[in-house]
């Protein structure tokens, strides 16, 4: 049976001490709300960084041209280092653990692309077939560049989803011819990409075609390759081999990092994992601090509450209330306040995260924020338990005081 009189008395007691009730509820709700927001923000950052990083093969090394920063073999500093097809072939022959490899021939600026009356500007990439695996381009229709395209220097193109949308709308682009700055290319495939949003607006063409059409000779501006069974130590060792090979071919000091910059994605992945660990550690430190602050706030408020009600307790005892009844009522009040306010703080926090996830503008560095519900519920339970304990012990001490002593308390 529900004791309605008891619950009416509890509600009247909370209504009488509105400021105290509000302060207790605010301490609990704010602590849970901030914990949820911190967890959601941390997860959003982690998801954003991880999503962008998965756009590139994590077992890859990227080589960039540069200018010498150290004198070597009679050459001064500032000499430009340029890659070519022979460098690409030398790497494939010398580095045994290369899995996929591609070069890039840069086409500066955005190219005007036309299909019928639809005209727009897009970034055009000239690559080898293995580029698909290194950039993790996902073919949605047709195919990617193949070796025959390279040998025959075919004018073929693979389009990203935003290119297809702007040029073709809902029509099938496969087999159609598009004009890229005055040169006709046949569309042989479409792709999508899970990484940066900008990757969806790319057009791929064979590197040999670009070298021929745009006067590049055998020039390659960038070289990328993946390593089988790569770990950070292996990647560093292979990076050293690559530096020695390229320095010998282009006569620059092996330790001259300005002559050839290497982006080691294996090491980057290791650093990203360390960064995530640091972010999570920071969030937990701040979250635990917030929870502790909430616990201290609830405990102080409950101690003051029991002290202020010493006379009330004396009157109740004089009227025949037992210590158990008095303690039970105060604990129930504490449980009611902390439970409702904790639940409210959790719902508000989750609601804010849902609103941000649904309506915030798309961002490559922050996406899909979410809070671990198990952790949030556990933290809410901890705050509720702390509030109950904070009310129980002083209430038990006050309930043991003799009515006459309690009535004389200031």
Residue pairs with C-beta under 8 A, 6 or more apart in sequence:
6 329
6 332
9 329
10 329
10 332
10 333
10 336
13 329
13 333
14 21
14 333
14 336
14 337
15 21
17 305
17 308
20 301
20 304
20 305
20 308
21 337
23 297
23 301
24 297
24 298
24 301
24 302
24 305
24 334
24 337
24 338
24 341
24 387
25 337
25 338
25 340
25 341
25 344
26 341
27 293
27 294
27 297
27 298
27 301
27 341
28 294
28 298
28 337
28 338
28 341
28 342
28 345
28 383
28 384
28 387
29 341
29 342
29 344
29 345
29 348
30 294
30 345
31 290
31 291
31 293
31 294
31 295
31 297
31 345
31 379
31 383
32 294
32 342
32 345
32 346
32 349
32 376
32 379
32 380
32 383
33 345
33 346
33 348
33 349
34 287
34 290
34 349
35 287
35 290
35 291
35 349
35 376
35 379
36 345
36 346
36 349
36 350
36 352
36 353
36 371
36 376
37 349
37 352
37 353
38 283
38 286
38 287
38 290
39 283
39 287
39 371
39 372
39 375
39 376
40 349
40 352
40 353
40 356
40 369
40 370
40 371
41 283
41 369
42 279
42 280
42 282
42 283
43 368
43 369
43 370
43 371
43 372
44 356
44 357
44 366
44 367
44 368
44 369
44 370
45 279
45 365
45 366
46 276
46 279
46 280
47 366
47 367
47 368
47 369
48 363
48 364
48 365
48 366
48 367
49 272
49 275
49 276
49 365
50 272
50 276
51 194
51 195
51 364
51 367
52 195
52 196
52 364
52 365
53 195
53 268
53 269
53 272
54 136
54 194
54 195
55 135
55 136
55 193
55 194
55 195
55 196
55 199
56 134
56 135
56 136
56 195
56 265
57 100
57 133
57 134
57 135
57 136
57 226
57 265
58 265
58 266
58 268
58 269
59 99
59 226
59 227
59 228
59 230
59 235
59 265
59 266
60 134
60 224
60 225
60 226
60 227
60 265
60 266
61 224
61 225
61 226
61 227
61 235
61 238
61 239
61 242
61 262
61 263
61 264
61 265
61 266
62 222
62 223
62 224
62 262
62 263
62 265
63 83
63 222
63 223
63 224
63 242
63 246
63 260
63 261
63 262
64 222
64 260
64 261
64 262
64 263
65 80
65 81
65 82
65 83
65 221
65 222
65 260
66 80
66 81
66 258
66 259
66 260
66 261
67 77
67 78
67 79
67 80
67 81
67 258
67 259
68 75
68 76
68 77
68 78
68 79
68 81
68 252
68 253
68 256
68 258
68 259
69 77
69 256
69 257
69 258
69 259
70 77
70 252
70 253
70 255
70 256
70 258
70 259
71 77
71 253
72 247
72 251
72 252
72 253
72 256
73 251
75 251
75 252
79 252
79 259
81 246
81 250
81 252
81 259
81 260
82 219
83 103
83 219
83 220
83 221
83 222
83 223
84 217
84 218
84 219
84 220
85 103
85 218
85 220
86 218
86 249
87 220
87 223
87 246
87 249
88 101
88 103
88 220
88 223
90 245
90 249
91 98
91 101
91 223
91 225
91 242
91 245
92 98
92 101
94 241
94 245
95 225
95 238
95 241
95 242
95 245
97 227
97 228
97 229
97 230
97 234
97 238
98 225
98 226
98 227
98 228
99 225
99 226
99 227
99 228
100 130
100 133
100 134
100 225
100 226
101 128
101 130
101 223
101 224
101 225
101 226
102 127
102 128
102 129
102 130
102 131
102 134
102 207
102 223
102 224
102 225
103 127
103 128
103 207
103 220
103 221
103 222
103 223
103 224
104 125
104 126
104 127
104 131
104 207
104 220
104 221
104 222
104 223
104 224
105 126
105 127
105 207
105 210
105 211
105 214
105 216
105 219
105 220
105 221
106 126
106 221
106 222
107 124
107 125
107 126
107 210
107 214
110 121
110 122
110 123
111 121
111 122
111 123
111 124
111 180
111 181
111 203
112 119
112 120
112 121
112 180
112 181
113 119
113 120
113 121
113 122
113 163
113 167
113 178
113 179
113 180
113 181
113 203
114 178
114 179
115 167
115 168
115 173
115 176
115 177
115 178
115 179
118 166
118 167
118 168
120 163
120 166
120 167
122 160
122 163
122 201
122 202
122 203
123 198
123 201
123 202
123 203
124 180
124 202
124 203
124 204
124 205
124 210
125 131
125 202
125 203
125 204
125 205
126 204
126 205
126 206
126 207
126 209
126 210
126 211
127 145
127 204
127 206
127 207
128 145
128 150
128 207
129 144
129 145
129 146
129 147
129 149
129 150
130 225
131 137
131 144
131 145
131 204
131 224
132 139
132 144
132 145
132 191
133 226
134 224
134 225
134 226
135 193
135 195
135 199
136 193
136 194
136 195
137 144
137 158
137 191
137 192
137 193
137 199
137 204
138 191
138 192
138 193
138 194
139 158
139 189
139 190
139 191
140 161
140 190
140 191
140 192
141 172
141 174
141 189
141 190
142 158
142 174
142 187
142 188
142 189
142 190
143 158
143 188
143 189
144 158
144 189
144 191
144 204
145 156
145 158
145 204
145 205
145 206
148 154
149 156
149 206
149 208
149 209
150 206
150 207
150 208
151 208
153 206
153 208
153 209
153 212
154 186
154 206
154 209
155 183
155 184
155 185
155 186
155 205
155 209
155 213
156 185
156 186
156 187
156 188
156 205
156 206
156 209
157 178
157 180
157 185
157 186
157 187
157 188
157 203
157 204
157 205
158 187
158 188
158 189
158 190
158 191
158 203
158 204
158 205
159 167
159 173
159 178
159 187
159 189
159 190
159 191
159 203
160 190
160 191
160 192
160 193
160 199
160 200
160 201
160 202
160 203
161 190
161 191
161 192
161 200
162 200
162 201
163 201
163 202
163 203
164 173
164 190
167 173
167 178
168 176
173 187
173 190
174 187
174 188
174 189
174 190
175 186
175 187
175 188
176 186
176 187
177 184
177 185
177 186
177 187
178 184
178 185
178 187
179 185
180 203
180 205
183 213
185 205
191 204
192 200
193 199
193 200
193 202
196 364
197 362
197 364
207 220
210 216
211 217
211 218
211 219
227 234
227 235
227 238
227 266
230 266
231 266
232 266
232 267
232 270
234 266
235 264
235 266
235 267
236 264
236 267
239 262
239 264
242 262
243 254
243 255
243 260
243 262
244 254
246 252
246 260
247 253
247 254
247 256
247 259
247 260
250 259
250 260
252 259
252 260
253 259
287 379
291 379
291 382
291 383
294 383
294 386
295 382
295 383
295 386
295 390
298 338
298 383
298 386
298 387
298 390
299 386
299 387
299 390
301 390
302 334
302 387
302 390
302 391
302 394
303 390
303 394
305 330
305 391
306 330
306 391
306 394
306 395
306 398
307 394
307 398
309 330
309 398
310 398
310 401
310 406
310 409
311 406
311 407
311 409
313 326
313 398
313 399
313 401
313 406
314 401
314 403
314 404
314 405
314 406
314 407
314 409
315 403
315 407
316 325
316 326
317 323
317 326
317 399
317 402
317 403
317 406
318 403
318 407
323 396
323 399
323 400
324 399
326 395
326 398
326 399
327 392
327 395
327 396
327 399
330 391
330 392
330 395
331 388
331 391
331 392
331 395
333 391
334 387
334 388
334 390
334 391
334 392
335 384
335 387
335 388
337 387
338 383
338 384
338 386
338 387
338 388
339 384
342 380
342 383
342 384
343 380
345 380
346 376
346 377
346 380
349 371
349 376
350 371
350 376
353 369
353 370
353 371
356 369
357 368
357 369
357 370
360 366
398 406
401 409
